[in-house]
Amino acid sequence: MEKTKVAIVGLGTIGTGVARLLLDHGDRTARHAGRTLWLEAVVDRDVTRPRNVDLPDGLLSDDLARITQNREIKVVVELIGGLEPARTIVLELLRNGKDIVTANKALLAEHGAELFDTARELGRSIAFEASVAGGIPIITNISQCLSANQILSLRGILNGTSNFIVTKMEEGMEYQAAVSAAQRMGFAEANPAMDVDGTDAAQKLAILAHLAFGARVHWKDIPRQGIDTLNPADLRYARELGGYRIKLLAVAQLIDGVLELHVAPTLIRKGLPLAEVRDAYNAISVVGDAVGPVFFHGLGAGQMPTASAVVADMIDTAVGRTALTFKTLELWSRRGAQVAIRDHAHLQGRFYLRFTVEDHPGVMARIAGVLGAHDVSIASMIQREPDSDSDGTAVPLVIMTHMTTEGATRAAVEEIDRLPCVLRDSVRMRVLD
């Protein structure tokens, strides 16, 4: 059977999974590819650490030239992560005639235009299914399977670490204990900041928005809020207010030809598929104008789910499918943006508001007055007895609004927070019914 020689740069968790699939299940990949994907070289800066894969002698080294200077190697998997040296290495591999497969969403979100322009100029391709949602084939579905549609909306739980942490907090675990549990299980890095502050989800959303809508938006320009300040009290109130769960939700929605983008903790009504996504799972709800709503659910991270997507991309690249779609899609090309981005202040929706206020007459009237002055209408309210950790004067006040705008609620909450009767900074979250 014909061989296509391949290589891996970066033998961490995902790289080890890819190597295992290639070495242990070569018959499977050969059946789908019509050729053997022959692992010719593996490069990693640390060649001494133990790994859960039995590599043939001489396969592993720290010398990138073993790949760049080997003309027989056609497909290279980049699994270093981060921006540098990943960017420099990918450019060098492209210039040496290699097609690239990557799971590096940060690299694509930051340097996609440069890398894709270089690949096009050199007649090479870049495949990146594993960069978003791990083992869920969302990239292929949006860019190919749903290509007859105008995508109308994407709503996704794109970060399994955050979803795991919130799930554990719903079960009664404190935030830091939930983070530690995620680290023990391999879902979170030693420094989980990019997961819990919304950065990871924003990077993935920027990629999906580009694929689905032709948006040209830097991930840093997507309004984002993470779960790192999420209070367990809000999880409890969400349940009481008609049955909601809080999820870190990434949204891209086309309304009247203008695209809204944001990442934030959101109250999602129980019974909706996104509300039922638990632990380290990811999910994306997509609405197309022809197909209607479709839903993708699966493990968004982890060694083997991500390795599954990487090897699928390797097969597509080896048989030539990636090259065809790469030319046709013109991703991250020099063409201008195909859609305008909506001013975040104009985004419409319902909102959850929580205030900590003094327990005396007139406070509710003052808060309602400020909300009314900003055209924010109250749909429902919960007021509780004084907090157990207060001196008996502070009470929580929870409000659900009718439809309003991001800008109106933000301005109203900022004004309310300046009232003398408001004792702490308030909480404001979007609601998805």
NUNUFI-918497 format. One line per 3 residues: number of its first residue (from 1); their letters; for each residue x, y, z of C-alpha. Coordinates in steps of 0.02 Angstrom, whole numbers, plus 50000, padded with zeros to 5 digits. Example, Ala and Ser with C-alpha at 12.3 -4.5 7.8 and 13.67 -1.06 7.14 Angstrom:
1	as	50615:49775:50390 ~ 50684:49947:50357
This chain:
1	mek	50000:50000:50000 ~ 50058:50178:49961 ~ 50139:50273:50105
4	tkv	50119:50455:50153 ~ 50256:50502:50274 ~ 50200:50615:50417
7	aiv	50279:50695:50570 ~ 50230:50770:50737 ~ 50302:50928:50816
10	glg	50258:50931:51001 ~ 50239:50768:51096 ~ 50135:50826:51242
13	tig	49967:50754:51291 ~ 49884:50776:51121 ~ 50040:50731:51023
16	tgv	50054:50569:51121 ~ 49873:50528:51079 ~ 49905:50561:50894
19	arl	50059:50450:50896 ~ 49961:50310:50980 ~ 49824:50316:50847
22	lld	49950:50314:50705 ~ 50058:50174:50779 ~ 49924:50065:50859
25	hgd	49785:50085:50732 ~ 49876:50106:50567 ~ 49759:49982:50485
28	rta	49611:50092:50530 ~ 49687:50252:50461 ~ 49747:50160:50305
31	rha	49571:50097:50272 ~ 49501:50274:50275 ~ 49648:50355:50186
34	grt	49681:50222:50055 ~ 49864:50233:50105 ~ 49973:50210:50259
37	lwl	50006:50364:50364 ~ 50185:50323:50407 ~ 50252:50413:50561
40	eav	50426:50460:50504 ~ 50483:50582:50639 ~ 50431:50659:50804
43	vdr	50511:50819:50870 ~ 50497:50886:51047 ~ 50610:50999:51148
46	dvt	50611:50874:51292 ~ 50659:50700:51235 ~ 50685:50627:51409
49	rpr	50516:50640:51496 ~ 50413:50480:51506 ~ 50265:50467:51388
52	nvd	50121:50346:51373 ~ 50169:50287:51199 ~ 50297:50160:51138
55	lpd	50393:50249:51000 ~ 50509:50151:50886 ~ 50693:50183:50918
58	gll	50762:50338:50833 ~ 50592:50417:50798 ~ 50600:50552:50932
61	sdd	50724:50697:50930 ~ 50736:50882:50970 ~ 50800:50926:50795
64	lar	50669:51011:50686 ~ 50784:50994:50535 ~ 50745:50807:50534
67	itq	50573:50860:50473 ~ 50607:51019:50374 ~ 50750:50941:50276
70	nre	50661:50777:50240 ~ 50572:50801:50074 ~ 50479:50637:50093
73	ikv	50379:50703:50242 ~ 50221:50779:50170 ~ 50107:50814:50321
76	vve	50163:50887:50488 ~ 50058:50903:50644 ~ 50096:51057:50751
79	lig	50047:51026:50933 ~ 50162:51145:51027 ~ 50026:51265:51082
82	gle	50043:51451:51114 ~ 50106:51583:50992 ~ 50295:51565:50989
85	par	50390:51466:50936 ~ 50234:51388:50856 ~ 50212:51530:50730
88	tiv	50394:51527:50675 ~ 50395:51337:50662 ~ 50235:51330:50558
91	lel	50303:51461:50438 ~ 50466:51364:50421 ~ 50372:51202:50389
94	lrn	50263:51284:50255 ~ 50417:51356:50169 ~ 50492:51183:50166
97	gkd	50344:51110:50073 ~ 50243:51035:50215 ~ 50054:51035:50236
100	ivt	50004:51077:50414 ~ 49878:51004:50537 ~ 49857:51100:50699
103	ank	49751:51106:50857 ~ 49819:51277:50905 ~ 49669:51394:50916
106	all	49771:51534:50996 ~ 49891:51532:50848 ~ 49749:51540:50721
109	aeh	49654:51674:50815 ~ 49810:51784:50825 ~ 49906:51744:50665
112	gae	49780:51659:50551 ~ 49793:51787:50411 ~ 49983:51777:50401
115	lfd	49989:51588:50408 ~ 49849:51558:50283 ~ 49914:51688:50160
118	tar	50085:51606:50169 ~ 50011:51433:50141 ~ 49912:51494:49990
121	elg	50064:51580:49913 ~ 50164:51418:49932 ~ 50027:51302:49872
124	rsi	50012:51218:50042 ~ 49863:51191:50160 ~ 49822:51207:50344
127	afe	49690:51096:50429 ~ 49627:51141:50602 ~ 49473:51040:50652
130	asv	49544:51005:50826 ~ 49567:51190:50865 ~ 49385:51211:50918
133	agg	49283:51091:51025 ~ 49407:50947:51025 ~ 49326:50791:50955
136	ipi	49168:50878:50893 ~ 49181:50901:50703 ~ 49114:51079:50706
139	itn	49241:51154:50584 ~ 49199:51030:50446 ~ 49013:51044:50476
142	isq	49011:51233:50466 ~ 49132:51253:50321 ~ 49073:51105:50216
145	cls	48919:51008:50273 ~ 48815:51165:50305 ~ 48883:51265:50159
148	anq	48711:51274:50076 ~ 48652:51378:50223 ~ 48668:51554:50284
151	ils	48712:51522:50465 ~ 48599:51628:50573 ~ 48669:51591:50745
154	lrg	48800:51495:50842 ~ 48783:51470:51029 ~ 48915:51364:51110
157	iln	48991:51299:51270 ~ 49167:51300:51199 ~ 49274:51276:51355
160	gts	49261:51109:51444 ~ 49366:51168:51592 ~ 49245:51307:51635
163	nfi	49095:51194:51610 ~ 49170:51064:51727 ~ 49203:51196:51861
166	vtk	49027:51268:51851 ~ 48953:51092:51857 ~ 49048:51055:52017
169	mee	48995:51223:52092 ~ 48813:51177:52055 ~ 48844:51018:52155
172	gme	48900:51122:52304 ~ 49089:51133:52279 ~ 49177:51299:52309
175	yqa	49258:51382:52158 ~ 49440:51351:52206 ~ 49404:51170:52253
178	avs	49320:51146:52083 ~ 49473:51220:51995 ~ 49586:51101:52092
181	aaq	49476:50954:52043 ~ 49487:51006:51860 ~ 49677:51013:51874
184	rmg	49686:50841:51955 ~ 49582:50766:51814 ~ 49687:50848:51679
187	fae	49551:50969:51620 ~ 49641:51125:51681 ~ 49820:51185:51667
190	anp	49925:51234:51818 ~ 49875:51413:51771 ~ 49694:51400:51713
193	amd	49674:51588:51680 ~ 49638:51576:51493 ~ 49501:51448:51525
196	vdg	49412:51534:51669 ~ 49425:51715:51610 ~ 49342:51683:51442
199	tda	49498:51701:51333 ~ 49496:51523:51266 ~ 49312:51532:51220
202	aqk	49335:51702:51136 ~ 49478:51635:51029 ~ 49371:51489:50973
205	lai	49222:51602:50940 ~ 49329:51715:50830 ~ 49374:51562:50724
208	lah	49193:51503:50711 ~ 49131:51678:50670 ~ 49258:51688:50530
211	laf	49204:51520:50459 ~ 49017:51546:50476 ~ 48998:51731:50438
214	gar	49159:51791:50357 ~ 49189:51902:50509 ~ 49358:51987:50528
217	vhw	49368:52013:50715 ~ 49515:51995:50833 ~ 49471:51887:50982
220	kdi	49524:52026:51101 ~ 49387:52136:51028 ~ 49250:52011:51073
223	prq	49166:52066:51236 ~ 49203:51930:51361 ~ 49178:51887:51542
226	gid	49234:51726:51626 ~ 49177:51619:51771 ~ 49319:51669:51886
229	tln	49205:51789:51980 ~ 49050:51678:51978 ~ 48964:51674:52148
232	pad	48879:51513:52207 ~ 48732:51620:52263 ~ 48694:51660:52081
235	lry	48687:51475:52038 ~ 48558:51455:52176 ~ 48453:51604:52123
238	are	48459:51545:51942 ~ 48373:51385:51996 ~ 48242:51480:52094
241	lgg	48198:51599:51952 ~ 48099:51474:51851 ~ 48236:51345:51830
244	yri	48396:51407:51749 ~ 48575:51348:51743 ~ 48726:51460:51718
247	kll	48847:51418:51577 ~ 48994:51509:51499 ~ 48911:51541:51332
250	ava	48994:51600:51170 ~ 48870:51681:51050 ~ 48880:51734:50867
253	qli	48712:51788:50800 ~ 48665:51873:50637 ~ 48522:51997:50653
256	dgv	48472:52109:50507 ~ 48640:52079:50425 ~ 48740:52132:50578
259	lel	48836:52008:50687 ~ 48832:52009:50876 ~ 48974:51925:50968
262	hva	49004:51897:51153 ~ 49065:51771:51283 ~ 48991:51778:51457
265	ptl	48910:51676:51596 ~ 48728:51660:51544 ~ 48571:51596:51628
268	irk	48500:51460:51514 ~ 48328:51389:51547 ~ 48328:51206:51598
271	glp	48264:51094:51460 ~ 48360:51184:51324 ~ 48498:51067:51261
274	lae	48638:51189:51308 ~ 48577:51194:51488 ~ 48599:51006:51504
277	vrd	48783:51002:51452 ~ 48880:50942:51604 ~ 49059:50918:51662
280	ayn	49198:50937:51531 ~ 49083:50921:51381 ~ 49065:51051:51244
283	ais	48912:51087:51138 ~ 48868:51202:50995 ~ 48692:51246:50939
286	vvg	48689:51304:50757 ~ 48542:51376:50661 ~ 48547:51381:50471
289	dav	48417:51461:50360 ~ 48389:51300:50263 ~ 48429:51160:50386
292	gpv	48356:51244:50540 ~ 48428:51203:50712 ~ 48563:51071:50732
295	ffh	48656:51024:50890 ~ 48833:50957:50915 ~ 48885:50882:51082
298	glg	49040:50790:51140 ~ 49204:50798:51233 ~ 49285:50963:51190
301	agq	49455:50924:51263 ~ 49562:50781:51321 ~ 49695:50676:51240
304	mpt	49601:50554:51131 ~ 49450:50660:51077 ~ 49569:50795:51015
307	asa	49688:50668:50938 ~ 49538:50595:50846 ~ 49508:50763:50760
310	vva	49693:50785:50721 ~ 49710:50615:50638 ~ 49551:50645:50538
313	dmi	49630:50804:50471 ~ 49789:50708:50431 ~ 49688:50584:50328
316	dta	49598:50723:50235 ~ 49763:50809:50200 ~ 49850:50651:50142
319	vgr	49713:50608:50016 ~ 49698:50786:49951 ~ 49528:50838:50020
322	tal	49602:50976:50128 ~ 49693:51054:49980 ~ 49530:51068:49882
325	tfk	49430:51148:50022 ~ 49576:51257:50074 ~ 49581:51339:49902
328	tle	49393:51358:49892 ~ 49357:51430:50063 ~ 49491:51567:50056
331	lws	49496:51573:50245 ~ 49586:51721:50323 ~ 49611:51790:50148
334	rrg	49643:51971:50100 ~ 49460:51995:50061 ~ 49372:52117:50174
337	aqv	49249:52068:50310 ~ 49084:52003:50242 ~ 48982:52062:50391
340	air	48980:52211:50509 ~ 48996:52186:50698 ~ 48856:52255:50806
343	dha	48899:52381:50940 ~ 48894:52280:51101 ~ 48787:52412:51186
346	hlq	48646:52380:51062 ~ 48632:52193:51096 ~ 48456:52148:51151
349	grf	48402:52021:51279 ~ 48340:51987:51454 ~ 48455:52008:51602
352	ylr	48481:51940:51778 ~ 48530:52072:51905 ~ 48584:52047:52086
355	ftv	48610:52188:52209 ~ 48665:52188:52390 ~ 48571:52329:52475
358	edh	48530:52403:52644 ~ 48376:52331:52728 ~ 48266:52483:52749
361	pgv	48110:52557:52667 ~ 48126:52646:52500 ~ 48277:52551:52432
364	mar	48175:52449:52308 ~ 48088:52606:52246 ~ 48254:52694:52216
367	iag	48325:52547:52118 ~ 48165:52526:52018 ~ 48169:52712:51980
370	vlg	48344:52702:51908 ~ 48299:52550:51804 ~ 48143:52637:51739
373	ahd	48242:52793:51694 ~ 48349:52683:51581 ~ 48196:52594:51505
376	vsi	48236:52432:51596 ~ 48075:52345:51648 ~ 48065:52220:51792
379	asm	47991:52049:51750 ~ 48014:51964:51919 ~ 48106:51987:52083
382	iqr	48172:51891:52233 ~ 48211:51976:52399 ~ 48284:51875:52541
385	epd	48320:51895:52726 ~ 48486:51978:52773 ~ 48644:51883:52724
388	sds	48709:51768:52861 ~ 48883:51844:52842 ~ 48821:52023:52860
391	dgt	48782:52124:53016 ~ 48597:52105:52981 ~ 48580:52260:52871
394	avp	48626:52188:52700 ~ 48497:52096:52595 ~ 48510:52019:52421
397	lvi	48391:52085:52289 ~ 48377:51983:52128 ~ 48288:52051:51974
400	mth	48247:51976:51805 ~ 48214:52104:51670 ~ 48103:52106:51518
403	mtt	48186:52128:51347 ~ 48307:52274:51348 ~ 48483:52312:51287
406	ega	48659:52280:51349 ~ 48695:52466:51354 ~ 48537:52511:51451
409	tra	48565:52380:51586 ~ 48750:52422:51601 ~ 48715:52607:51623
412	ave	48576:52572:51747 ~ 48683:52454:51852 ~ 48828:52576:51853
415	eid	48712:52712:51919 ~ 48633:52595:52046 ~ 48805:52544:52111
418	rlp	48837:52726:52155 ~ 48683:52735:52268 ~ 48727:52745:52454
421	cvl	48603:52605:52492 ~ 48698:52482:52379 ~ 48835:52397:52480
424	rds	48932:52294:52351 ~ 48963:52289:52165 ~ 48814:52214:52077
427	vrm	48803:52060:51965 ~ 48732:52067:51788 ~ 48713:51918:51671
430	rvl	48621:51884:51510 ~ 48473:51763:51502 ~ 48434:51635:51366
433	d	48255:51569:51370
